[in-house]
Amino acid sequence: MIHLVLYMTLCILVCSCEFCIRTSMNSIYFGVAQQSLADVYHQVSLAKLPLPQITFAGLSHFEHKVLYMNPVQDAHLDVLARIAEICRETYEKNGIMSADVRKFNPHLTLFKLSKAPYLYRKGVRKIEQCWDSKYNDHHFGIENFRSIHLCNMLNEGHDGYYEIFHEEHLFNNDQD
């Protein structure tokens, strides 16, 4: 059985000093970031938001470099957008600024093209248009959104996912 880790980025935060980046697990900054994630959990609990069950249908791409599954625009996606807003607001209130300059654009990445120069020299420069057009109407399924991870996107964890500093489970398993 293949174990997959599916994730959607809610917001990207800025670690503003080199010391914080080098010693993030031991820094005061990390403590504030971890507490902020607990605050997000508290705010989501107070809002009594339902478990988002995100439906994915069709493929799209970012500049032919990243191929991703599209979430279906529905009430569940609105709940996820609200959680992302709570996350951004809570971190900013605690002095950790968001690096996001674009509007929240939820998606589930299938793959990204490598930036390796040898692939570029071999002609691997973009994702072919046939992929997103071939699966434009394909229903990929539903994914339950259960937890938020505070990750270091510069380091890879042992499972190939980002290094996880802290996790908050937002919803109980009995909401399925």
Helices and strands as residue ranges (DSSP letters): H 18-22, H 28-47, E 53-62, E 66-71, H 75-93, E 108-112, H 117-121, H 129-134, E 139-144, E 147-156, E 162-169, G 173-175
